[in-house]
């Protein structure tokens, strides 16, 4: 039975009360399947997910230590298990470190974000070295793949492995008169544009409400305290409820209750899991087709410009007042989400793992 070590980024928390997207996806990818035995490695948590194997990574300190303490702890923890395959999520530098430490073990890298913003993958030369040294690199979208391969002469050892949704775990749609934003409350996610649009739209939609669910604690990475203070005032003036951070299962239920979900990201999203989950929950989706979001939404959502809240408001009003159109978008979204099912993704993952295990010695 092949043993697989699945290593999370240091900032991820493998816990129902704190997991973000990468940890949630890794949890599903670590389910035992096809005779393979994955174990998730990550920062220690008080209450890890209990349905898959998990090993905490210590951060040892020693005199004259160089390099990352998390990398040192991961090396020790994974070395005790002597796996047949190591899968690293979203840290090229850590993947290369483990490839050096365990030269006889294939190391694969799943890229959830733009590699050009990551250590040891910022330049074309670094990315070329990464591809030459690792058994496989799996970007989550064609957009991320193209960023990985920009300026690189080879496309060997690269295979897109898209994010996915566990359709069986999605709550049944129960749409209410609610317009929802779900995600990190930040300017690059377009939270301010959502508030401005809803401030206009709600004046024309009696009985409707608008809500934001997502990280708004200034202590969280990537959260701007000044922006949060400003957007909180604007949301209050616009009658937009700010629900704060919620566990993932609560976010899914909020999506299932929303008639309309808006994803107005300004940045090119590497993938856009929130958009996929919104469609899987049956919401009518308005989405900015930037980066990987264009690949996710296809023709199943209404495209919007995140820098044009007036037009977003007009689209929200038109959609709110047109129930048949909302129903058609809901059906289209559900059909689109079915193309990203966890079952299909896990079957591909098993095939990828088997291929790496079979071909790595020859490579």
Buried (B, 14 or more C-beta within 10 A) or exposed (E): EBBBBBBBBBBBBBBBEBBBBBBBBBBBBBBEBEEBBBBBBBBBBEEBBEEBBBBBBBBEEEEEEEEBBBBBBBBEBBBEBEBBBBBBBBBBBBBBBBBEBBEEBBBBBBBBBBBBEBEBBEEBEBBBBBBEBBBBBBBBBBBBBEBBBEEBEEEEBBBBBBBBBBBEEBBEBEBEBBBBBBBBBBBBBBBBBBBBBBBBBBEEBEEBBBBBBBBBEEEBEEBBEEBBEBBBEBBEEBBBBBBEBBEBEEBBBBBBBBBBBBBBBBBBBBBBBBBBBBBBBBBBBBBBBBBBBBBBBBEBBBBBBBEBBEEBBBBBBEBBEEEEBBBEBBEBBBEBBEEBBBEBBBEBBBEBBBEBBEEBEEE
